[in-house]
């Protein structure tokens, strides 16, 4: 077990896991609700190219969390074996009908041996290697990642423990295609990529924005560490899971600034302007009855320009600070005055800045920023390094700053080239298709007769693409 350095909100531990475990015997799903869980136009029918790789992410709603009596919130599905058994058999039927190359499940009930055994048997018999990981502090649920061994092999597997407020975890896998996907002058090329399966904290209130942002930051830090320590060549990174946040949130914008694209939005050409005039897709009806889009399969190709991670993180925190100030109905001038505090001058001092962040509950609170994180923020805001933040620096770094699209510091000037093979050639992915089930979720509706989970199932199909990368990725 390796303890992460430089952690703040969370101390993230990393543990190596066993690669490759197969299971035998079949347990048939004794359930008659296949019509509900199996789409008539699954991704299997949409895309049959053998070089393509399909990913499914699905929060399957652990029975220990599924409420079954509106009048008695303490009653859960876990109290009724017949209920959770039938529903999970249907879930397995739907997953096996989809038969994706990789399945990433969240809220997998690791605390129930019978359910775990059922998934191991049915998915194992269908040809999948299974990797499961429980959340810390015996929460009862966790993650399950299944890799189809006929098409893919797992080179390395590691478990990430955030040890944070929500006891969150993540799985990191280095995967390679069994067969070649492309050919160049040097011979055949195999697809390699990194995949992460995770489930972020639910935003019970705005004070947890910083915790959720830090969870993603920690995961990306470890992906970069993993790439460095294993001296990996440039390859795609795929992040799957329940992110518990929408396209309007800080986490979404942070990942965009790191070069990631949402596969569903990319495949269906969703943009912010489109969402403004059309009903946006959804993937979750939460315990409050609200419907929202929170499940993502993120893709970052090896030729994608990326900001330094520390820079993107600071911009995201400044975005949270601005949100808190505007939430208090402060104008630009009022916000600057708030940051100045009792300072009579025309600048924000180090002490004033700390006190302002304390008042908006970003520091000096449980799960808030640690000293080093605050120091990094200060260094970003004090552009000229003179020990204070003047009005122009405030406007540039906080008030008018955004967490923008990938860009700016493009330290790998890349382009696609299908004919020229160089030592900088890499194989990335193109998003071929993406689909939500139930299909009504794509139109912003949640069907009342859908009962597999409180989440929709998201599947995306990627095809390999040659890419030329000049220089190396920046890891900071």
PyMOL commands that set and color helices and strands:
alter all, ss='L'
color gray80, all
select helices_A, chain A and resi 34-37+43-46+77-79+81-98+113-125+206-229+250-257+263-267+272-277+309-327+332-340+350-359+371-381+391-399+439-443
alter helices_A, ss='H'
color red, helices_A
select strands_A, chain A and resi 2-3+13-16+53-59+102-108+128-134+142-148+152-161+169-177+182-184+187-189+192-199+236-242+261-262+284-285+291-292+295-300+347-349+388-390+414-415+425-437+457-469
alter strands_A, ss='S'
color yellow, strands_A
deselect
rebuild
show_as cartoon
